[in-house]
């Protein structure tokens, strides 16, 4: 549905986006993750036809955004970083205007505007001037504007910025709900948002793609081996360590922390091998108390920091 | 066409949502009224003198001595008011980021420019419509010829179109509306006085300078002459300015 090939965007000598390629399938929600200034907004601006690429191309809904911009733009709904509202227009008038320029047929306009306002919960503000809205409402009117012409592709630049926690949850639910019918790219630097809403993540830093995967795989992949966190209540710590070490598949056991009889261990095993059952039975068969056993994974925050701080990116 | 009208409608709405439309129309009406009364007294005096037969002009004509100078005075009003109309067209969209909405919608740059031009032209039309009242009085109490009046209005509309298209172009170059307004005013003024120096120049330069002057072309219109030369000038001026605007918007994209 969206195909980006070797996209590069230069502003004079500075390279904002450097040889970025990725695909988004129909109905997928793709998260665009990166620190500020990483090139997220620029990539989105190229995809929506706001700025032309310096090199490479982008095909959206089957149309090249540079060669057939009008056809492509008909199929894109876009929420820019700052919602593009006219302060002197009322919300209703504004949405009606947008529906006109997005090419919604005259007969459908009123219904579409009402539907978009309903979905984004801004109907109660229809008569209010856009300039007098709170930040949360502005953001949601911006989202309503992107949905108006029922586009195949939605490109949302930080859709939850400026919302309160309740609105954030509502907006995420709305976005999740929209996925399936619509293909969505959303950018954010809020990590939980990605794991909650997106099927796949592109991590971008300094204009380059540093990782593309599902949130789960990213979390798992970044450790070469699997690590288990085990908490055991046993009289002699040394015995436990030896017993855990003896479990087939285990490569390394280290003591993380001891408090009286209770000790915490980090158990590394061969990649892709689940040793939880064996670990549990080894501990229980010795008569020790197994207090906790859980896989230790890098959180998205850690991955993000790991990938975006200097020379990593394999 | 729907797109152009949608943009024009939006422009017009935002003029009337802000004080701009009221200020432009209101103050133009006041100034125009002042010019009108002034010229009316003057015309009154010379027609009395002509009637009394001492030292006055040989003949008096309401078209030549009242309406034609009145139309030329309107260009003074335009000089000050039209920069107000165009200064925000692009600058404000750029500053507030709404330009991103327009440029990512299925519209061509030309449609946006035409829409904005049409919106400004409609407001200017409303401004001119006020002057029909004064004209109505002249027709009610005198008998001016209607043809020069009609051609005069055509000339004014075209001259305003030139100012508007030029203002639109200047507005597309900056995101600061004060800068846009000031530069527009300065450039209007330059086109206004460009032929003042003509009398000191050789014949060729003189012709060129006279041809460039926006107001010089209005003279014939106010006298009832619709010359192709002037039409070509006004239409090419408008077309060129709008073309430059489209190019400016496009180049802004590339520079980011």
Interface residues (C-beta under 8 A of the other chain):
Chain A: X9 X11 X16 X42 X45 X48 X49 X50 X51 X52 X69 X70 X71 X73 X74 X76 X78 X80 X81 X82 X84 X85 X86 X87 X88 X89 X93 X97 X98 X100 X101 X102 X103 X145
Chain B: X2 X3 X6 X7 X9 X10 X13 X14 X17 X18 X96 X97 X98 X99 X100 X101 X102 X103 X104 X105 X106 X107 X108 X253 X254 X255 X256
